[in-house]
Amino acid sequence: MAKRAGVGAIGMLVHPQNPAAQETAARIRERLAADAIPCWEESTRATDTDISETHLAATRLLLVLGGDGSLMRAAQLTAPRDIPVVAVSLGRLGFLAELTPENAVDLLPQFLAGNYWLDRRLMLEVTVARADGTSTTVLAANDAVVTNPKPSRVLDVTCAVDDAPVTTFVADAFIVSTPTGSTAYNLAAHGPIVAPWTQTMILTPVAPHLSSIDSLIISSDARVTLVASSREGAVLTSDGQIDVPLASGDVVHICASRHTLALARVNPRNHFYATLVSRLIRREQWGSNAPSGS
């Protein structure tokens, strides 16, 4: 039986510019009101400071009505508080979604009764240690990416694992991905798809120059160290949401976080394999139909 079943409020993060998200949220609110279950709602663009800590502390389940990017923003809120998340597929791919707008209201009672299992996904703890002794730490559910702030410029990324030097990549970017993120930027960079519940990290350079390593899969108990340099500097991005500028002498330390992204599931674990090919086909179809320059 899942944590918080039958106790507390239902939270909803709703994409503010998606009509299907707004319509689905209205139907969910109506169902919750009929069962006298408290509910709060915010935009998927809300931050930690926008949402009351009182709301979050009383939340037993958070519904995210948006795309995978919306879920990445939600992970920043829920992981430190261990709040289960249910994603409603309203994006292009929906690799993390459990529900659709068509079945969300019908399946909601299962979640309200606690008849779900928790699919706990590895997250990364990413720390930038600066030369002046200060540091910045962020979480990542999908990936941590180091890039050159100038488009179309390469950078050097020196990578070490458990203090052992691997190599220096000359590349457009360098990705450290979770298994969850293996179907995101890592896949676009021709990295491997990894079963999302495995305890691994994937290291993938983007468009590397004369590299003998396309990708490297390592254990989640490893420690990754990156030093990036270019004439223009570098930027660390967490889940495509949080940017941390990197100066000369800064060192990026990446390890598995003690926090996890807890996805509430009613489908069995092998649902990932059963739907993988259809989602990849949808990805290819969307790419071929995308407007020029999108």
Secondary structure, DSSP 8 states (H G I E B T S, - for coil): --TTTTSSEEEEEE-TT-HHHHHHHHHHHHHHHHTT--EEEEETT--TTTS-HHHHHTEEEEEEEE-HHHHHHHHHHHGGGT--EEEEE-SS--TT--B-TTTHHHHHHHHHTT--EEEEEEEEEEEEE-TTS-EEEEEESSEEEEE-SSTT--EEEEEEETTEEEEEEEESEEEEE-SGGGGTHHHHTT-----TTS-EEEEEEES-SS-S-S-EEEETT--EEEEEE-TT-EEEEETTTEEEEE-TT-EEEEEEEEEEEEEEESS-TTHHHHHHHHHHHHHHHHHHHS-TT-
